[in-house]
Amino acid sequence: MDYCDLHIPREDKGCKELVLKFAKDLQPDLLVDKGDLLNFESISRFPKDPLGTPTINEEIIAGREWLYQITEVCSKAKRKLILGNHDWRLIKHCWEHPELVGLLDIKKELHLDQLDWEVFDYGRAFEFMGFVFTHGKEFRKHSGYTAHAMVERYNTSGSSGHSHRAGVSYKTDYLGTRAWWEGGCLCDFNLAYEWWQDPNPNWQHAINVIKFFDKHKFHIDQIPIPKQDKFIFYNNKYYTL
């Protein structure tokens, strides 16, 4: 199972509750967080509300709480975390303020070693059974367009985050068929209003369930979580709040 873009502590609380319920029942062998676990709004280069912006410490505490929850639910899974561009803000902040290096280490603060999460830096990808996971740097206007850009860039099958949209793009040529999924998001859509004054962003809440049969042989169910009435339906089971 993979998910992305919670932007804690600005995650969608309903989506988070549903994902925990679903994951407890699913018990995946592999759990992948494709990045932007945290928002780190206070150290972004963009203007922000000084009275309503969570501190670095508040974000880390909230993110750590989520990691303990999902780790407990998926205790048997191999767990992978890819840092996104928002997570990377803390690392860049420390580079700009060298006196903080060693004091503010995102991996240590989130207890990732203790919780047995393997971590990949922003911009990195990892391959599992011929399938690539990454946060991604491409961003397109419509659902599926970012997936198209990613399958062209990597020329293999995979899954990414970053765009906040759900979608898939297929590519077939003499080498066969590949496909790429952009994984939606699990954040509060109100973030779009704060970022761009857009009260109704073209984002989608979603997660992916992937079944691997052999190298380069897999099946994906992309599971949308509707904005207007949150639920998950999978394998003839209905999960609601």
C-alpha positions in Angstrom: 0.0 0.0 0.0 1.2 3.5 -0.7 0.0 7.0 0.1 1.4 10.5 0.0 1.1 14.2 0.8 -0.4 14.3 4.3 1.2 17.7 5.0 0.9 17.0 8.8 -0.4 18.8 10.8 -2.6 19.9 7.9 -3.8 16.4 7.0 -7.4 15.6 6.4 -8.5 14.1 9.7 -11.2 11.9 8.1 -8.9 10.5 5.5 -6.3 9.7 8.2 -8.9 7.8 10.2 -10.1 5.9 7.2 -6.6 4.9 6.1 -5.8 3.6 9.6 -9.0 1.5 9.6 -8.3 0.2 6.1 -4.6 -0.6 6.7 -5.4 -2.5 9.9 -7.7 -4.7 7.9 -5.4 -5.0 4.8 -2.2 -5.7 6.7 0.1 -4.9 3.8 3.5 -6.5 3.4 5.0 -3.2 2.1 4.0 0.3 3.2 5.3 3.3 1.3 4.9 6.9 2.3 5.8 8.8 -0.9 6.6 12.1 0.8 5.4 15.5 2.1 4.6 13.8 5.4 5.1 17.1 7.1 4.3 20.6 5.8 7.0 22.8 7.5 5.1 25.9 6.6 6.9 28.1 9.2 10.2 27.8 7.3 8.9 28.0 3.7 9.9 30.9 1.5 6.2 31.7 0.9 4.2 34.3 2.9 2.3 32.7 5.8 0.0 33.7 8.7 2.4 34.3 11.6 -0.4 33.7 14.1 -1.8 30.5 12.5 1.3 28.7 11.4 2.4 25.6 13.5 5.9 25.6 14.8 8.6 23.2 13.7 8.2 21.3 17.0 4.4 21.1 16.7 4.7 19.6 13.2 7.3 17.1 14.3 5.3 16.0 17.3 2.2 15.5 15.1 4.1 13.7 12.4 5.7 11.4 15.0 2.3 10.6 16.4 1.1 9.5 13.0 4.1 7.3 12.4 3.6 5.5 15.7 -0.1 5.0 14.7 0.5 3.6 11.2 3.5 1.6 12.4 1.5 -0.1 15.1 -1.3 -0.9 12.6 1.1 -2.2 9.9 3.7 -3.8 12.3 4.5 -6.6 10.0 5.1 -4.5 6.9 8.4 -3.3 5.4 8.1 0.4 5.8 9.6 3.0 3.4 9.5 6.7 3.6 10.6 9.0 0.7 11.1 12.6 1.8 9.2 15.2 -0.2 10.0 18.8 -1.0 8.1 20.0 2.0 10.0 17.5 4.3 13.2 18.7 2.7 12.5 22.3 3.9 13.9 21.3 7.3 17.1 20.0 5.9 17.6 23.1 3.7 16.8 25.3 6.8 19.6 23.6 8.7 22.0 24.1 5.7 21.2 27.8 5.8 21.7 27.9 9.6 24.7 25.5 10.2 24.4 25.9 14.0 21.3 23.7 13.8 23.0 20.8 12.0 22.8 17.8 14.3 20.2 19.5 16.5 17.3 19.3 14.0 17.6 16.0 12.2 14.2 15.0 10.7 15.1 11.3 10.8 16.0 11.4 14.5 13.1 13.7 15.5 10.5 11.4 13.8 12.1 8.3 15.5 12.3 6.7 12.0 15.2 4.3 13.0 13.4 3.3 16.2 10.2 2.6 14.2 12.2 0.7 11.5 11.4 2.9 8.5 13.9 3.0 5.7 14.3 6.6 4.5 15.1 7.9 1.0 16.1 11.6 0.5 14.0 14.0 -1.6 14.6 13.4 -5.3 15.5 9.7 -4.8 13.5 6.7 -5.9 13.5 3.1 -5.0 12.6 0.1 -7.0 10.6 -2.9 -5.8 9.9 -5.9 -8.1 10.6 -3.7 -11.1 8.2 -0.9 -9.9 9.5 2.5 -9.0 8.4 4.7 -6.1 9.3 8.3 -5.7 7.9 11.6 -4.5 8.3 13.3 -7.9 9.1 16.8 -9.1 6.8 16.9 -12.1 3.5 18.9 -11.6 0.8 19.2 -14.3 -2.6 20.9 -14.3 -5.0 17.9 -14.8 -5.4 14.4 -13.3 -3.2 12.0 -15.2 -1.0 14.6 -16.8 1.7 14.4 -14.2 1.6 10.6 -14.5 2.2 11.0 -18.2 5.2 13.2 -17.5 6.6 10.7 -15.0 6.2 7.6 -17.3 8.0 9.6 -20.0 10.8 10.6 -17.6 11.4 7.2 -16.1 10.2 4.9 -18.9 9.1 2.3 -16.5 6.1 1.6 -14.2 5.8 3.4 -10.9 4.0 5.7 -8.5 4.6 9.2 -7.3 3.1 12.0 -5.2 3.6 15.8 -5.3 0.8 16.7 -7.7 -2.1 16.1 -5.1 -4.0 14.6 -8.0 -5.0 11.0 -8.6 -4.6 9.5 -12.1 -2.8 7.0 -14.3 -1.0 7.2 -17.7 -0.2 4.2 -19.8 2.6 3.9 -22.4 3.0 1.0 -24.9 5.8 0.7 -27.4 8.1 -2.1 -28.7 9.3 -2.7 -25.2 5.8 -3.5 -23.9 3.4 -1.6 -21.7 4.3 0.5 -18.7 2.1 2.7 -16.5 2.5 5.4 -13.9 0.1 6.4 -11.1 0.0 9.8 -9.4 -1.2 9.0 -5.9 -3.5 11.8 -4.9 -3.1 13.3 -1.4 -4.4 13.0 2.1 -4.1 16.7 3.1 -6.7 19.2 4.0 -7.9 20.9 0.8 -8.0 24.2 2.7 -4.2 24.4 2.1 -5.0 25.4 -1.4 -6.8 28.5 -0.2 -3.9 29.5 2.0 -1.4 28.9 -0.8 -3.3 30.3 -3.8 -6.6 31.6 -2.4 -8.3 28.7 -4.2 -11.3 27.3 -2.2 -11.9 24.4 -4.5 -8.6 22.9 -5.8 -8.5 20.2 -8.4 -7.0 17.7 -5.9 -8.1 14.2 -5.1 -7.8 12.1 -1.9 -6.6 8.6 -2.8 -4.3 5.7 -1.8 -2.9 2.8 -3.9 -3.0 -0.9 -3.2 -0.5 -2.9 -5.3 -0.3 -6.7 -5.6 3.0 -8.0 -6.9 3.1 -11.4 -8.5 6.6 -11.4 -10.0 9.1 -8.9 -11.2 7.3 -6.5 -13.5 4.0 -8.3 -12.8 1.6 -6.4 -10.6 -1.9 -5.1 -10.3 -2.9 -1.7 -8.8 -6.2 -0.6 -7.3 -6.2 3.2 -7.0 -8.8 3.9 -4.3 -10.3 7.4 -4.3 -11.7 8.9 -1.1 -14.4 11.2 -2.2 -14.2 14.8 -0.9 -18.0 15.1 -0.4 -18.6 11.8 1.5 -15.5 10.1 2.7 -15.3 6.3 2.3 -13.1 3.5 1.1 -14.5 0.5 -0.8 -12.1 -2.4 -1.5 -12.5 -6.1 -2.0 -16.3 -5.9 -1.3 -15.7 -4.1 2.0 -17.0 -0.7 2.8 -15.0 1.6 5.3 -16.6 4.8 6.5 -16.2 7.3 9.3 
